[in-house]
Amino acid sequence: MIARPGGGYRALAGAVLATSLLVFTVFAAEGAALASASGLWLPPTSARQAERFWTPQRMREAKPLEVKRPRGGANSASRSTAAEARRGAPHRVPAAVPRLTLEASHFEQVSDPTAPEFRVNGAIFISFGIFGYARCSGTAVHSGNQSIVFTAAHCINSGGRYGHWFHEEWVFVPAYRYGQRPFGVFPARWLDTTKQWRRSGSENFDVGAAVVGPNDRGETLGDAVGGDGIAWNQKARQTFDVHGYPAEEPFDGETQRVCKGMPFIGHDPDSFLFPGPLNLAVPCGVTGGASGGGWTIDGNTLNSVTNYGYFDDESPDFGAYFGKEVARLYGRAAKVR
């Protein structure tokens, strides 16, 4: 979550953690990770290794990942992505598992995160070595490789020309609840963001994607939990279900939450100051840890992710508009094998 100045919201570790995370990434070795124009390739990590590292205690200790920024061989679906993106045409990739119709209410606890309509949502955990552990939220998305997770870009890279990758022990835990991992742990194999996020850090492009390896049972993410559909170049005025794992008060990050039936209420005026399509606002009061949580339309189609809020006067939740650059990101991720 990008926390805005002037609000009561603070990360549990405050500015010290945020500064430490960035300082650490400046000096930390990238190890065997290989950055390229088409994302960051990570050294192989088995799910068993990841599960040994991410104990329930470490997952509970993970703090929301904030990036404080100043104001001012694919299947038929993935093969068509590049062409659709170039034309700027509305496009949807269908979901792998149908989801239930959700009634409208506020950011309520999901009673059973393993249910088919909720298991695609999960918590993301990242290690920063001696500086501790961080967390975000994410959503499994249907694709030919059955292994894509969408989240916020700032849960993967700090953004801008001198941004740094957040990749150590990066894992996705679908249906996480109180340290439980009912479908296992899925370690990242490849990470990427919209290219504009890494060029300018524009919050209008704060969208990232991961391709994850199998769990300890050898299942792909799609085999284990299915995947939401994804849509881009849709009209801004939609009704969204907002998912995530908020970890700041009054939440604790241990349960999945959902704001059901949230209407589009406009754009942040600051969005006009940054390049890219204008962001989206919905009346859902999230907190840190919910960054990257999916916004779905029509029950099972991903159409935004949580980026930031001001957290001073029950701020709306702001998310990125899914346009042609998100289509290109999805296309790159779908080609990873």
LUMZA-799365 format. One record per residue (C-alpha): residue number from 1; residue in three letters; y, x, z. Coordinates in nm, 4 decimals, decimal comma, padded with zeros to 6 digits. Last residue first. Layout:
(NUM ALA (Y X Z))
...
# end
This chain:
(337 ARG (-02,1602 00,7298 -01,9209))
(336 VAL (-01,7856 00,6831 -01,9318))
(335 LYS (-01,6777 00,4667 -02,2261))
(334 ALA (-01,5942 00,1645 -02,0075))
(333 ALA (-01,3481 00,3751 -01,8044))
(332 ARG (-01,1460 00,4699 -02,1104))
(331 GLY (-01,1351 00,1090 -02,2316))
(330 TYR (-01,0313 -00,0189 -01,8887))
(329 LEU (-00,7446 00,2299 -01,8861))
(328 ARG (-00,6444 00,1218 -02,2374))
(327 ALA (-00,6403 -00,2441 -02,1321))
(326 VAL (-00,4345 -00,1466 -01,8269))
(325 GLU (-00,1873 00,0181 -02,0632))
(324 LYS (-00,1785 -00,2957 -02,2803))
(323 GLY (-00,0692 -00,5250 -02,0005))
(322 PHE (-00,1956 -00,6161 -01,6530))
(321 TYR (00,1173 -00,6848 -01,4473))
(320 ALA (00,1177 -00,4788 -01,1296))
(319 GLY (00,1138 -00,6393 -00,7864))
(318 PHE (00,3631 -00,7362 -00,5170))
(317 ASP (00,2704 -00,9237 -00,1977))
(316 PRO (00,5523 -01,1369 -00,0654))
(315 SER (00,7472 -01,0132 00,2332))
(314 GLU (00,7104 -01,1797 00,5704))
(313 ASP (01,0635 -01,0739 00,6516))
(312 ASP (01,0221 -00,6994 00,7063))
(311 PHE (00,6920 -00,6108 00,5412))
(310 TYR (00,8428 -00,4797 00,2175))
(309 GLY (00,5275 -00,5157 00,0092))
(308 TYR (00,3198 -00,2927 -00,2163))
(307 ASN (00,0586 -00,2479 -00,4897))
(306 THR (-00,2018 -00,5257 -00,4741))
(305 VAL (-00,4073 -00,5528 -00,7919))
(304 SER (-00,3613 -00,7701 -01,1003))
(303 ASN (-00,5487 -00,9943 -01,3485))
(302 LEU (-00,9141 -00,9796 -01,2410))
(301 THR (-01,1109 -01,2795 -01,3653))
(300 ASN (-01,3509 -01,4634 -01,1328))
(299 GLY (-01,1884 -01,7745 -00,9858))
(298 ASP (-00,9706 -01,8807 -01,2773))
(297 ILE (-00,7353 -01,5985 -01,1888))
(296 THR (-00,8134 -01,3010 -00,9673))
(295 TRP (-00,5892 -01,0618 -00,7779))
(294 GLY (-00,7946 -00,7622 -00,6665))
(293 GLY (-00,7291 -00,5382 -00,3688))
(292 GLY (-00,5821 -00,2057 -00,4728))
(291 SER (-00,3714 -00,1691 -00,1608))
(290 ALA (-00,5046 -00,4008 00,1114))
(289 GLY (-00,5270 -00,1097 00,3543))
(288 GLY (-00,1671 -00,1520 00,4587))
(287 THR (-00,0630 -00,5133 00,5189))
(286 VAL (-00,0871 -00,8454 00,3340))
(285 GLY (00,1339 -01,1535 00,3669))
(284 CYS (00,0540 -01,3594 00,0564))
(283 PRO (00,3401 -01,5428 -00,1157))
(282 VAL (00,2858 -01,3989 -00,4675))
(281 ALA (00,4950 -01,1465 -00,6601))
(280 LEU (00,4314 -00,9909 -01,0015))
(279 ASN (00,5547 -00,6653 -01,1529))
(278 LEU (00,7716 -00,6359 -01,4613))
(277 PRO (00,6184 -00,4617 -01,7617))
(276 GLY (00,6972 -00,0908 -01,7882))
(275 PRO (00,9797 00,1407 -01,7039))
(274 PHE (01,1409 00,1136 -01,3613))
(273 LEU (01,4759 -00,0374 -01,2603))
(272 PHE (01,3744 -00,3951 -01,3480))
(271 SER (01,0956 -00,3746 -01,0886))
(270 ASP (01,3616 -00,3252 -00,8233))
(269 PRO (01,4461 -00,6955 -00,8585))
(268 ASP (01,0899 -00,7742 -00,7373))
(267 HIS (00,9505 -01,0334 -00,9755))
(266 GLY (00,8804 -01,4067 -00,9549))
(265 ILE (00,6929 -01,6646 -00,7470))
(264 PHE (00,3427 -01,6557 -00,8994))
(263 PRO (00,1332 -01,9088 -00,7091))
(262 MET (-00,1295 -01,8143 -00,4464))
(261 GLY (-00,4447 -02,0274 -00,4702))
(260 LYS (-00,6481 -01,8569 -00,2018))
(259 CYS (-00,5309 -01,5633 00,0053))
(258 VAL (-00,8503 -01,3709 00,0805))
(257 ARG (-00,9669 -01,1337 00,3514))
(256 GLN (-01,2591 -00,8932 00,3936))
(255 THR (-01,3256 -00,7765 00,7469))
(254 GLU (-01,3120 -00,4433 00,9262))
(253 GLY (-00,9650 -00,3425 00,8115))
(252 ASP (-00,8080 -00,4229 01,1502))
(251 PHE (-00,5644 -00,7059 01,0787))
(250 PRO (-00,2521 -00,8202 01,2659))
(249 GLU (-00,1678 -00,5416 01,2379))
(248 GLU (-00,2608 -00,2844 00,9748))
(247 ALA (-00,6026 -00,2673 00,8093))
(246 PRO (-00,5830 -00,5157 00,5236))
(245 TYR (-00,9180 -00,5302 00,3368))
(244 GLY (-00,8519 -00,7114 00,0121))
(243 HIS (-00,8525 -01,0197 -00,2065))
(242 VAL (-00,5684 -01,2266 -00,3566))
(241 ASP (-00,6685 -01,5489 -00,5344))
(240 PHE (-00,4049 -01,6011 -00,8005))
(239 THR (-00,2283 -01,8919 -00,9706))
(238 GLN (-00,0631 -01,7727 -01,2900))
(237 ARG (00,2919 -01,7454 -01,4201))
(236 ALA (00,2876 -01,3954 -01,5662))
(235 LYS (00,1377 -01,5070 -01,8972))
(234 GLN (-00,1662 -01,3037 -01,9993))
(233 ASN (-00,1483 -00,9657 -02,1700))
(232 TRP (-00,4577 -00,8505 -01,9798))
(231 ALA (-00,7769 -01,0034 -01,8462))
(230 ILE (-01,0727 -00,8706 -01,6454))
(229 GLY (-01,4060 -01,0270 -01,5560))
(228 ASP (-01,5426 -00,9759 -01,2093))
(227 GLY (-01,8546 -00,7688 -01,1564))
(226 GLY (-02,2163 -00,7971 -01,0488))
(225 VAL (-02,3066 -00,6935 -00,6946))
(224 ALA (-02,6065 -00,4583 -00,7003))
(223 ASP (-02,6936 -00,4346 -01,0694))
(222 GLY (-02,3250 -00,4081 -01,1591))
(221 LEU (-02,2712 -00,1265 -00,9097))
(220 THR (-02,5662 00,0571 -01,0584))
(219 GLU (-02,8848 00,0531 -00,8560))
(218 GLY (-03,0717 00,3724 -00,7711))
(217 ARG (-03,1621 00,2536 -00,4232))
(216 ASP (-02,9241 00,5108 -00,2710))
(215 ASN (-02,6352 00,3581 -00,4634))
(214 PRO (-02,5597 00,4449 -00,8249))
(213 GLY (-02,2593 00,6465 -00,9462))
(212 VAL (-01,9041 00,5186 -00,9665))
(211 VAL (-01,6507 00,4929 -01,2464))
(210 ALA (-01,3060 00,4620 -01,0953))
(209 ALA (-00,9932 00,2804 -01,2064))
(208 GLY (-00,6233 00,2887 -01,1268))
(207 VAL (-00,3198 00,0612 -01,1512))
(206 ASP (00,0361 00,1319 -01,0331))
(205 PHE (00,2020 00,0907 -01,3752))
(204 ASN (00,5036 -00,1179 -01,2675))
(203 GLU (00,5328 00,1170 -00,9722))
(202 SER (00,6591 00,3858 -01,2068))
(201 GLY (00,5160 00,7203 -01,0934))
(200 SER (00,6626 00,8758 -01,4076))
(199 ARG (00,3937 01,0605 -01,6016))
(198 ARG (00,0933 00,9978 -01,3785))
(197 TRP (00,1734 00,6285 -01,3469))
(196 GLN (00,2475 00,6120 -01,7191))
(195 LYS (-00,1014 00,7382 -01,8000))
(194 THR (-00,2570 00,4415 -01,6246))
(193 THR (-00,4877 00,5809 -01,3634))
(192 ASP (-00,8153 00,7728 -01,3729))
(191 LEU (-01,1179 00,8666 -01,1666))
(190 TRP (-01,4711 00,9723 -01,2641))
(189 ARG (-01,7992 01,0124 -01,0747))
(188 ALA (-01,6986 00,8158 -00,7630))
(187 PRO (-01,9590 00,7591 -00,4915))
(186 PHE (-02,1125 00,4100 -00,4520))
(185 VAL (-02,2241 00,3313 -00,0971))
(184 GLY (-02,4904 00,0729 -00,0162))
(183 PHE (-02,5173 -00,2984 -00,0879))
(182 PRO (-02,5054 -00,4155 00,2747))
(181 ARG (-02,2827 -00,1294 00,3922))
(180 GLN (-02,1984 -00,2217 00,7521))
(179 GLY (-01,9170 -00,0429 00,9328))
(178 TYR (-01,7641 -00,3645 01,0629))
(177 ARG (-01,7887 -00,5395 00,7243))
(176 TYR (-01,7935 -00,3811 00,3767))
(175 ALA (-01,8836 -00,6268 00,0991))
(174 PRO (-01,8719 -00,3486 -00,1618))
(173 VAL (-01,8335 00,0092 -00,0354))
(172 PHE (-01,6550 00,2264 -00,2939))
(171 VAL (-01,6492 00,6016 -00,2402))
(170 TRP (-01,4130 00,8962 -00,2793))
(169 GLU (-01,5599 01,1919 -00,0844))
(168 GLU (-01,2638 01,4067 -00,1907))
(167 HIS (-01,0812 01,2476 -00,4841))
(166 PHE (-00,7130 01,1941 -00,4153))
(165 TRP (-00,5539 01,3602 -00,7192))
(164 HIS (-00,2097 01,5110 -00,7000))
(163 GLY (00,1138 01,4093 -00,8652))
(162 TYR (00,3521 01,6674 -01,0069))
(161 ARG (00,4474 01,4716 -01,3194))
(160 GLY (00,4550 01,1415 -01,1306))
(159 GLY (00,1904 00,9705 -00,9214))
(158 SER (00,0109 01,0327 -00,5904))
(157 ASN (-00,3287 00,9892 -00,7611))
(156 ILE (-00,6343 00,7784 -00,6800))
(155 CYS (-00,5333 00,5149 -00,4206))
(154 HIS (-00,1799 00,5343 -00,5643))
(153 ALA (-00,3218 00,3999 -00,8902))
(152 ALA (-00,4167 00,0732 -00,7199))
(151 THR (-00,7775 -00,0425 -00,7556))
(150 PHE (-01,0328 -00,1262 -01,0238))
(149 VAL (-01,3985 -00,0260 -00,9841))
(148 ILE (-01,6189 00,0285 -01,2887))
(147 SER (-01,9960 00,0964 -01,2822))
(146 GLN (-02,1824 -00,1560 -01,4940))
(145 ASN (-02,1742 00,0867 -01,7921))
(144 GLY (-02,1178 -00,1997 -02,0363))
(143 SER (-01,8438 -00,3492 -01,8244))
(142 HIS (-01,7863 -00,6089 -01,5502))
(141 VAL (-01,5319 -00,5147 -01,2844))
(140 ALA (-01,6045 -00,4246 -00,9210))
(139 THR (-01,2932 -00,4721 -00,7087))
(138 GLY (-01,1023 -00,2377 -00,4799))
(137 SER (-00,9382 -00,1885 -00,1418))
(136 CYS (-00,7811 00,1200 00,0130))
(135 ARG (-00,8729 00,3780 00,2790))
(134 ALA (-00,7824 00,7191 00,4099))
(133 TYR (-00,9552 00,9791 00,6249))
(132 GLY (-00,8360 01,2641 00,8383))
(131 PHE (-00,5947 01,5525 00,7914))
(130 ILE (-00,8657 01,8120 00,8550))
(129 GLY (-01,0396 01,7031 00,5363))
(128 PHE (-00,8457 01,4415 00,3411))
(127 SER (-01,1449 01,2150 00,2838))
(126 ILE (-01,1328 00,8936 00,0817))
(125 PHE (-01,2732 00,5464 00,1524))
(124 ILE (-01,2518 00,2379 -00,0686))
(123 ALA (-01,3301 -00,1060 00,0730))
(122 GLY (-01,4958 -00,3825 -00,1216))
(121 ASN (-01,4721 -00,6854 -00,3467))
(120 VAL (-01,7559 -00,7708 -00,5882))
(119 ARG (-01,9482 -00,9170 -00,2924))
(118 PHE (-01,7053 -01,2106 -00,2669))
(117 GLU (-01,8264 -01,4807 -00,5108))
(116 PRO (-02,1895 -01,3741 -00,4811))
(115 ALA (-02,1890 -01,4043 -00,1000))
(114 THR (-02,2145 -01,0642 00,0712))
(113 PRO (-01,8623 -01,0970 00,2165))
(112 ASP (-01,9803 -01,3898 00,4328))
(111 SER (-01,7098 -01,5401 00,6541))
(110 VAL (-01,4204 -01,4195 00,4436))
(109 GLN (-01,1249 -01,4010 00,6804))
(108 GLU (-00,8126 -01,5885 00,5826))
(107 PHE (-00,4956 -01,4720 00,4156))
(106 HIS (-00,3466 -01,8221 00,3613))
(105 SER (-00,4980 -02,1383 00,2095))
(104 ALA (-00,5735 -02,2844 -00,1340))
(103 GLU (-00,9297 -02,3845 -00,2184))
(102 LEU (-01,1625 -02,1499 -00,4062))
(101 THR (-01,3802 -02,2427 -00,7040))
(100 LEU (-01,6961 -02,0344 -00,6848))
(99 ARG (-01,7595 -01,7266 -00,8908))
(98 PRO (-01,9815 -01,6797 -01,1947))
(97 VAL (-02,1493 -01,3376 -01,2147))
(96 ALA (-02,1025 -01,0867 -01,4991))
(95 ALA (-01,7420 -01,1870 -01,5639))
(94 PRO (-01,6125 -01,2194 -01,9198))
(93 VAL (-01,3776 -00,9591 -02,0721))
(92 ARG (-01,0474 -01,1237 -02,1566))
(91 HIS (-00,7798 -01,0581 -02,4171))
(90 PRO (-00,4210 -01,1480 -02,4914))
(89 ALA (-00,3072 -00,9453 -02,7930))
(88 GLY (-00,0880 -00,6362 -02,7643))
(87 ARG (-00,2106 -00,5309 -03,1073))
(86 ARG (-00,2797 -00,1793 -02,9914))
(85 ALA (-00,4478 -00,3093 -02,6761))
(84 GLU (-00,6751 -00,5402 -02,8739))
(83 ALA (-00,7796 -00,2507 -03,0956))
(82 ALA (-00,8505 -00,0258 -02,7999))
(81 THR (-01,0453 -00,2929 -02,6117))
(80 SER (-01,2710 -00,4083 -02,8938))
(79 ARG (-01,5307 -00,1389 -02,8327))
(78 SER (-01,5195 -00,2133 -02,4584))
(77 ALA (-01,6222 -00,5756 -02,5075))
(76 SER (-01,8872 -00,4952 -02,7671))
(75 ASN (-02,0536 -00,2458 -02,5351))
(74 ALA (-01,9401 00,1133 -02,5167))
(73 GLY (-02,0641 00,4277 -02,6593))
(72 GLY (01,5490 00,3060 -00,7391))
(71 ARG (01,3508 00,2988 -00,4579))
(70 PRO (01,2028 00,6182 -00,3204))
(69 ARG (00,8251 00,6453 -00,2849))
(68 LYS (00,6032 00,6390 00,0200))
(67 VAL (00,2445 00,6767 -00,0954))
(66 GLU (00,0401 00,4916 00,1590))
(65 LEU (-00,3336 00,5226 00,2096))
(64 PRO (-00,4349 00,2934 00,4923))
(63 LYS (-00,6024 00,4907 00,7728))
(62 ALA (-00,9725 00,5769 00,7934))
(61 GLU (-01,0993 00,5977 01,1535))
(60 ARG (-01,3236 00,2915 01,1153))
(59 MET (-01,4874 00,4484 00,8094))
(58 ARG (-01,5391 00,7717 00,9997))
(57 GLN (-01,7079 00,5853 01,2859))
(56 PRO (-01,9320 00,3828 01,0551))
(55 THR (-02,0566 00,7115 00,9052))
(54 TRP (-01,9280 00,8074 00,5657))
(53 PHE (-02,0741 01,1574 00,5302))
(52 ARG (-02,4410 01,0601 00,5527))
(51 GLU (-02,3786 00,7671 00,3199))
(50 ALA (-02,2090 00,9930 00,0664))
(49 GLN (-02,4985 01,2387 00,0699))
(48 ARG (-02,7438 00,9530 00,0172))
(47 ALA (-02,5273 00,8122 -00,2606))
(46 SER (-02,5623 01,1410 -00,4412))
(45 THR (-02,2561 01,3395 -00,5403))
(44 PRO (-02,2188 01,4908 -00,8867))
(43 PRO (-01,8999 01,6920 -00,9374))
(42 LEU (-01,5998 01,4794 -01,0297))
(41 TRP (-01,4374 01,4190 -01,3672))
(40 LEU (-01,0674 01,3368 -01,3483))
(39 GLY (-00,9098 01,1245 -01,6195))
(38 SER (-00,8776 01,1145 -01,9979))
(37 ALA (-00,6013 01,3717 -02,0364))
(36 SER (-00,8182 01,6061 -01,8335))
(35 ALA (-00,8852 01,6979 -01,4718))
(34 LEU (-01,2112 01,8703 -01,3768))
(33 ALA (-01,3376 01,8417 -01,0211))
(32 ALA (-01,5462 02,1470 -00,9277))
(31 GLY (-01,3266 02,2325 -00,6344))
(30 GLU (-00,9788 02,0837 -00,6680))
(29 ALA (-00,8644 02,3255 -00,4039))
(28 ALA (-00,6396 02,1830 -00,1362))
(27 PHE (-00,2873 02,3261 -00,1236))
(26 VAL (-00,0825 02,0497 -00,2800))
(25 THR (-00,3291 01,7818 -00,1709))
(24 PHE (-00,2824 01,8808 00,1911))
(23 VAL (00,0930 01,8596 00,1699))
(22 LEU (00,0675 01,5101 00,0235))
(21 LEU (-00,1706 01,3850 00,2884))
(20 SER (00,0248 01,5561 00,5641))
(19 THR (00,3466 01,3860 00,4612))
(18 ALA (00,1856 01,0411 00,4685))
(17 LEU (00,0123 01,1220 00,7956))
(16 VAL (00,3298 01,2418 00,9654))
(15 ALA (00,5275 00,9503 00,8222))
(14 GLY (00,3305 00,7068 01,0277))
(13 ALA (-00,0260 00,7695 01,1495))
(12 LEU (-00,0909 00,4027 01,1951))
(11 ALA (00,0986 00,3290 00,8738))
(10 ARG (00,4283 00,1555 00,9412))
(9 TYR (00,5459 -00,2006 00,8779))
(8 GLY (00,8607 -00,3178 01,0535))
(7 GLY (01,0590 -00,3097 00,7324))
(6 GLY (01,3668 -00,1159 00,6296))
(5 PRO (01,2042 00,1077 00,3709))
(4 ARG (00,9176 -00,0223 00,1536))
(3 ALA (00,5513 00,0376 00,2260))
(2 ILE (00,3460 00,1284 -00,0799))
(1 MET (00,0000 00,0000 00,0000))
# end
